[in-house]
Amino acid sequence: MSFKMNLKPLVIFGAAAAVLTVTLTHAAKPTAPNALYSQTALTFIPPGTCTGTGTGCAGIMGIDWLSDGRMVVLSTDYQAQGPQPSTNRPASKVTLVSGLLNNGTITTQDISTNFKFPTGMVVVNNKIYVADFDTFYVIPDNTGASPATNRHPMFPTPYPSYTGSNPYNFQFPAVSGGYGTATTSYYHHFVFTPVYYQGKFYANYSGSLLEGTGTAALSPSSFFDGSLLAFDTTTTRLDTNVNRAAGGFRSPNGNALGLNGQILSADNQGSYFPMCTLTMITPFTNQYLGYQQDNGYTPNWAQAAYNAGSFHYTPPLAVMDYAADGWRSVSQPLYLSSGPYAGDWLVGDVYSTGIARVGLDSVTDTTGTPTVQGAVFWFENTTGNDAVNRLNLGPDGNIYVGIQRQIGNWPMGAATNTLYKFSAIPNASQFEIRKIRSVADGFELYLTQPANPATVIPANFSVQQASWVRTTVYGAGENPYVTRTITAAGLSNDSLRIHLTVSGILRINQGQRGDTITHWATKFMFNNLTSSTGAVNFTTEATYAQNWISSRVWNAALPTPIVQQKIPQSQLGDHVWLTTSSGLLHVNVDMAQPYRATLLNLQGRILSQENGSNAVSLEFKAPGATPSLYLLEVHSGSEVYGKVVFF
């Protein structure tokens, strides 16, 4: 899925006194693969051939898993930014993939077809839910006995005729033909990437965009304009404020669930914001994300709440300047709960190459409230011309990447591959900057290997800042980069942290309201930085969202926390063996100390737990009537062993 994106040149303004205004020279993107992962193209869903404008080629719109280990893939052969298909399409479908996790024979089965333009999918308790252009569906039957009719609508998407109460007295324009007109932007209201947490679905819903220009020069077309929608499995109609968990999106093609129910949402640049963004949302905490209608047009509901003082503005925690072929049309993020980058986020883009990684920095705002802001690095740049649209962390720990055709503005051409798999390589190493943290007098860079002290000098680093302000002009508002002076570069005692003393760093003027907020991004470039063994730095640039400046004081003597988490190589792995028989899982551990074995489902819920020793064989009874996929964890002292089991 992509969005109408007009690429903008970097506008150069006059330089202020005593500062150097520059056109940013970007470091080269990595051309070598990420050494921590192997990459495999998955070919069981062919890209197909484009037979006309917006039709014919397969694109991946969702990836998830059933508890028996089968992969669920949502795909469509339709693509367009404006008028949508009025009839269902047999090649817009849900496919089950067997054999992928156990390296067996791959088989596919289409179990639900004839969607119009599906944009997201999630599995809850083995039920598959699909967000289509005009309806949110549940798939009743996973056997696929009648694919063309195997879908049941839960509720229509929130068009004007389903608005219910109207607290801000919107006057909805008339809609002709059922799909909107160029003056209503009703055509662009999609429900994207539903996620599920503690009984509720959360899905992004587009704001009102004027067709052909992407601007906000029109009144909202829906009571739910630019919302994070909230609903449950019993919802049959969206009609109240309880269905709006946050607001202020422009064109959000991505939702991902993080820790404790927080949701990272990806939104696309346009009028009133010249950057693609990632913003952390805690549902139902009165967050406004910033998209607004032009002056003279009715505010969207969240903008009206913000103007009234009942909502607060939440700045993005990550941005990436797209003059370096960074985010132009950002897609679905992914939280990494395991692997070499555990705790970081990944995000793709359908209008530029590769996958980015976001490392978060915990800071406090001026009120003392904890918050986060992040630095964006390159994760991978080897998917060629394929547009990265959906990301998923499989139960096997591999990263699965769904492709939406070739990169470009609403990509239309056939991709080389529709799916990729990235598998972490055990015990692999790579010299790179893992994260960036704000400190009182500059920044500290966390490394994955000790640095060569001779390369930690100010001349090998560049720090620049650019500001941007919300403006009605599409894609405008970014000011030129200004060089910040690095007065010193130091190395921690363990050589795993670099301290850059930087003067003149500015942050968002959070005290302002409306479109007067000035944001700041800090761009880093790293040249000739090497490890103590001579390894070259993989991450040669990063963009840091400078919302806040920390009061932390640099201390070279503090030990650096381990931030690169390897694939677990527990010694328990040599002492645990498993057998299955007649619906039972037998667990044996030949170690003298006691151990605890825990059986969990793939969502992490504990199903059963037993304590044992080397003299006892534990047995777990299969939780279901048919063989399914589970996670077994064995704890003994400080050692932990985990394995996906099927019985």
N, C-alpha and C positions, 0 to 999 in steps of 0.2 A: 504494500500500500504506500502510495506517495501523495504528495500535495503540491499544489500550484506554487512553485518557488521561482521567483525572479532573482537571478544572481546579480549581486550589486558590486560595483567597484569600490575600492577603499577611497573614501572622500577625504581629501587633504584640506585642512583648515590652517590658518595662520598659527605659528607657534607662539606660545606665551613666553614672557621674558624668563631667562635663566633655565629653560628646559629645552631639550632637543626633541623635536617632533620628527618622526621617521615613518617611512613605509616599511612595514615589517618584512624582514627577510626570514622566511621559514626554513627550519632545518629539514633535511630530506627525510621522507617517511621511510620506515624500515622496509627493505626489499627482501631480506632473508626471513624465513618463517620464524615464528616464536619458538625458541629452542626447548621450551618446557612442554610443548604439545606436538603430537603428530596429527596430521590432517588427512581425512579420508573423504572422498566424494561418494555420496550414497546415490545410487542410480535406480532405485526401485520405483520412483515416481518421475517419469520422463518429462522434460521441459515442454515438449510438443513444438508445434510450428504455428506462428502467428498467421491467421487467415484474414485478418482485417484490422481496422483500427480498434484497439482495445480488446480484441478477442483472439482466442485460439491457443494462447500460451499458458502453461500452468504456472501458478504462483502460490507460494505457501503462506497461509494466513493464520495458522495456529498449529502448535505441537503440544501434546500432553501424553499421559500414560494411563492404561488400565492396570489394576492390581495384579493381573496375571502376566504382566510384562510386555503386553502388546502396546506398540506405539500407536497413537492416534494422530492423524495428520489431516488438517483442514486445508483444502486447496480450491482455487477458482481459476477459470479460464477467461475471466472478464476483468477489465481494467479501464476506468475512466474517471475523470474528476467531476464531470457534469451529469448530464442525463443518465439515469440508471436503467438497467434492463427491466422491461415491464413483464417479462415472462421468466419462469424458472429455467435454469440451465443445467442439463445433465452432467456437465463436466465440473460444476461447482459442487464439491462433495466432501464427505468424511471417509477416510480410508484407514483401516486397521492393518498394522504391519506386524507379522509374527516372525520369530526367529532372530531378531536383531540383538537381543541382550545375551543370548546363549551361543552366539556365533553359529547358529544353525542355518538351515535353508530359509531364505527370505521369501515369504509369501505375503501377498496383499489382498485385501477384500474391501470393496466399496460397500459401505453399509447404509449410507444416507446420501442421496443425490438431489439434484434439482433445486439448489439454492439459487438466489439471484446474484448477490455480490457479498458473500460472507467476509467478515473482517476480524473475527476473533473466536476463540474456542477455549473451554476449560472443562476438565473432568472432575466431578464431585461424587464420591462414593460409587464409582463405576458408571455414573450417568454422564453422558456427553451433552454439553450445552453449547449452542452455536449462536453468535450474534450475526444476523444477516442484515442486509440493507434496510428492510422494512419490518423485521420481526426478530424477537429473541426466542430461539427454539430449544426444546429438549428432545433428545433422540430416544424414543421409547425402547428400541430393540437393538441390542448389540450384535445380534446374529446376522442382520442384514438380509432377512428373508424377502423384504419388499423395499429395496433402497429408494425408489422414486417417491414413495409416500411415507417413509420412515422418519418423520419429523413432526413435532407437535408444537404449535406456537404458544408461548407463555403469555406474551403481550406484544402489541405493536410498538414500534419505536416511537418515541415521544414527539409526535408531530402536533401541530396546533389543535387538531380536533381531539387530542387526548390531554389537554393541559390542565383541566380541573380548575382548582382555585388559582387566582391570579393576583398576588399581593401588590404587584407594582403596576397594575393596570396596563399591561401590554395591549397594544392594538395589533393583532396579527394580520398580516396581509392575506388577501385571498390567494389560494393555490389552485392553479389550473392543471389538469392532466394528472394530478396525483403525485407528481414528482418535483414540483416547484418550477420556478422560472428564474431568469437571470436577475430579476429584481428582488427575489425573496431569499435566495441562497438556501432555500429549503433543500436543494439538490445535494448539499454537502453535509447534511446531518446524518452521520454514521455513528454506530455504537461499536467501540473498539475494545479489543483485548480484555474480556472479563477475567477477573481473578476472584477467588473465594476465600473468605476468612470468617470463622466463627459464626456460621449461619447466614452470611450475607455475600451476595455478589457485588463487586464494584467494577464499573466499566466507564471508560472515557466517552464523552459525547461532544461532538464538534460544535463550535460556535458558528455564528452567521458570517459568511464570507461572500462578498459580491463576486459573482461569476465573471471570470475573465481578468479581474484585477487583483483578487485576493484581499481587497481592502475591507474595512469595517463601515463603509458608507451605506448603511441600511439599518433598519431597526431589527431587533432580534426576531427570529422566525419561530421560536419555541420557548415555552415556559422553562425548559430545561437547557437553554442555550449555554454551551460551554461547561457543562456540569461533570462532576464525577458522580455518576448514577449509583444508587444503592437500592438493592432489592433482594428478595429471598426466593426460595423455591416455590412458595405459594403465591407470589405476586402475579396478578393477571392484568394489572393496569397501573401505570405510573401517573400519579395525579396530585401528589402532595409534596410539601417541603421535606418529608422524611425520605424521599427518593433522591435528594440532592445532598451529597456528602461534602462537597467543596465546589468551587466554581471559578471561572475566569480562564478556561482553555480557549485556544484559538483553533488549532487543528491537530489534536493529540493522537498520534498513531502508536501509542505504546503505554502499557500498564504492566507493572511487575510487583509482586508481593515481596516485602523484605521482612525484617524482624518485627515481632510484636504487632503485627497488623498494619505497619506502615507501608505505604504504597509509593513507589517511585514512578512518576509519570513523565513521559516524553512529549513535548509540544513543539510545534513547528513555527518558524519565524514568519513574520509578515508585518502588516501595519501594527503600530504600537509595540513592536519588539523586533529588533533586527537580528536576533540570535535564535538558534534552536536551543532548547533548554531541557534540563532534568530538574524536577521539583519533588521534594519529599512531602507527602500528604499524610496527615493523621485524620481519618474521616471524622466529620462532624465536630471540628474544632474551629469553624468559622474562618476558613482560609480562602483568600482571594488571590488568584494566580496572575492577574494583571491584564488580561485581554479585555478591551473595551470597545464600544461603538464610537464612531466619529462624533464630533460636536454637532449638535442639532438632531441627532438620532437618539431613540430611546435607549438608555443603558441596558445592558444585559442584567440579569437578576443579581449576580454576584457583585458586579460593579455598583449597582444601586445600593446593595447592602454595605459595601465598602465606603461609598460616598456618605452614607448615613452614619458611619462610625461603628456599625455592628460587626463588620468583618475586618480582619487584619491582612495586610499584604505579606505574602510569603515569597521571598526572592528565590530564584533557582539556585540549587546547590552545585550545579555544573553547567558550563557553557563550553563551546569550542568554536573558535574562529574558522569560518569556512573558506577564507582566502587560501588556506593551506590544504584545500580539499578535505576539510573537516566536515562537521555536520552541516548538511544542506537540507536534508529531509529525514530527521531522526526517527528511529523506529523503536521496537519493543526492547526495554532493558532486561537485564537478568542479574539477580543476586547470586553470587557464588558462595555457597555454604561449605564447599570442600574444594580441594585441589590447591595448586601453588598460589593462587590469588584469593584464597578464602577470605571473605569479608569485604571484597571489592565488588563492583558492578561492571557489567559489560553492556554495551549498547551498539546497535548497528545503524545503518543509514542506507536509504534507497537511492540517494542522489550523489553519493561519493563512495569511494572504495574503502573496504576494510571494516574492522571492528575496533572500537575504542574501549579503554578500561578506565574506570573512575575509582580513585582511592580517596576515601573520606578523611576529613580532619575534624575532630570534635573541638568546638570552641564555645564560648559564651557570648551572647549579644550584650548590648549596653545595659540591659536590665538584669544581667546575671543569669538569664535563661539559657540552658544548654541548647546548642544547635549544631548543625554540621554544614560544612562546605567542602567542595572536592576539587581535586586536580585530575585533569583528563590526560591520559597517555595513549599511545598506540598499543593495542593488544595484538592485532594481526592485520596484515595487508596483502594477503595472498589469495583472496577469492576472486581476483581478476575483475571482470566487468559485471559480475553478478551482484544484485542488489540485496543486501542483508536486511531482512524484514522481521523475522521472528527468531528468538533465542530461547533455549530450554536446557535445563540441567537434568539429564536423565538419571534414573535410579542407579545406573552403573557408574555415575560420576562423570560421564562424558558430556561435553557441551554439544548440543545439536542446533544447527543453524538452518533456518528456512529462508529461501531465496524468492524474491518477487521480481522475476524477470531481470533485464539488464538495467544498470544504473541509469538514472536520468529523471527528468520531470514527468511524474506519473509514468514510470518505465513501461515500455511497450514491447521491446524486442524479446526474443526467446533467450533465457539464461543458458549458460553452459551446463550447470547442474542445479537441481532444485533443493538439494539438501547436502550439508556437510556435517562431519563429526570431528570434533577436536578431543583427543584423548591425552590426558596428562601423562608424561613420561616419568616413571619412577626414578627418583634420585637425580633427575636432570637439574642443571644449574644454568643460570644466566645472570650476567651482571647488568643491573638496571636500577633505576630509581623507583622504589616501590610506592612511596607516597611523599607528599609535601605538607609540611605543617607551618602554620603562622606562628611566629614568635614576636616579642615586643619590638625588636630592632631589625626584623627581616623575616628570614625563613630558615627552616632546617629540612634537609632532604634525607630521607631514609633509604639506605642502599641494601641490596641483597648480598653483596660481598664487600669485603674491605677495599677501600679505595687506595690508589697509589697517591701518596701525599704530594708528590711532585706535580700532579695534574690538578690538584685542588687549589687553584689560583683564580683571582677575579677575572683574568682575561679569558678563561675557559667557560665563562657563564655570561648570559645576557638576561636581564630582567627588564621588561617593558610593560606598560599599562595602557589600556584603552578604555575609554568611558563610552557608554551608550545611554541614550535617553529615549523614552517612548515618543513616537511621532506618528502623525497620520499618514505619512508617505510610506508606501510599501517598501520594506527592506532597508529603509534609511534609519539614521539615528546613531550610527557608530562613528565616533571621533577617531582621529589618527592616534597611533601608538606614540607614547612618550617614554623615552629611555629613563630608567631609574638607575642611580649611581650605586654600584657595588663597591663599598669601601673596604671590605675584608672578606676573605673566604677561609674558614677554619675547619678542622677535622676533629671529630670526637676521639677520645683516647682509644676506643676500640676500632676506629677507622670506619665505622658503619653509619655515621651521620655527618653531613656537611652543613656548616652554618654559614649562610650568606648574610652579611650585614648590609642592608639596603636602605637608603634614605628616600624619603618622599612618597612612601606607599600610601595610597588613598583607598577608602572603602566606600560602600554604598551610603548615600545620605538618607538613612532610614527614617529620619525625622520628618521628611517631606511626604506629601500624599499626592494621589492622583498621578498624572503623567509627568510630574516634575522630578520624580525619583531618578537620580543618576547612579547607574551601576558601574562597577569597575571589574575588569578582568586583568589578571596578571599573566603575561606570557613569559615562559622560561625557554631558553635554548642552552644546550649543554654541548660543548665542543671539546674534543680531545680528552675527555674524562675516561680514565681506565681504572681497572681494578689493580690490586697489588700483584696479581699474577699476569697482568697485561691484557685482560679481556676488555673488549671495547663495549661501551655503554649501548644497550639496545634502545633505550628511550632517549632520543635526542631533543625532544621538546615536550612541553606540557602547558596546559592552560588551567589557571586556578581561579575559581570564582571568589573574588575578594569582597565578600559581604561584611566580614568582620576582621579585626586585627586582634590577635591574642595578646594577653598580658604575660604569657610564659617568658621566663628568662632562660636563655641558653646556658647549658651546663655541660661542658665537654666530658666531665668525669662520670656522668650518669651512664649506666649500661644501656645499650640500645635494645629495646624490645625486639624479639624475633618477629618479623613481619612476613617473611616468606615461609609459608606452611607447606612442607612437602607432603606428598601422598603418604598416609600413615604406613610405616614399615615396622609395625609392632613385632617384638620378639614372640608374642603369643601366636603369631601366624605359623610358627614352626611347631607349636604344641597343641593346636586345635585341629580335630578332624570331625567331620559330620557325615552321617549316613541317614537315609530315609527308607521307610518301609510302612506300607499300609496306612498312610495318612499321618505318620509320625516322623518327627525330626529328632535324631539322637545326637547329642552333643557330648564330646569327650575332650578333656583337657588334662594332659599328662604333666602337670606342674604341682609341686608340693603345696603351695599356698592356696588358700580358698579362692574361688572365683564366683562371679555372678553372670548368668546368661540372661539376656533380655531379647524377646521377640517383639518387633515393631512392624507396623504397616509402613508403606512407602511415604506416608505423610508424617511419620514420626510418632504416631500414637502407640503407647505401650500396650501390647496384647497379652503378654504373659511374661513372668519373671521367675527364675529359679536360682537357688544357691547350690554350689557343689564343691567337690574337691577331686583330686586325681583318682580317688577310689570310687567315684560315683559317676555313672553315665546318666545325664539328664535327658528327659523326653519332653518334647512339645507336641501337643496334638494340633493337627491342622485346624486353623480357625474357621475355614470355609468348607463347604461340601465338595468343591472342585479345587484342584491344585492351583495355587496362586503364588505371587511373588511377595517375599517379606524381607526384612532386614534383621539379621541376627547380630547382636553385640555381646562380646565377652569382655568383662572387666576383671583384672586381677592385679591388685596393687595399683601402680600408676600406669600399667599397660592396658591398652584397649585394642581389641580386634573386631573388625566389622566385615560382614560378608552378606551379599544378597543371596537368598536361598529360595528355592522353588519346591514346594511339596503340597 
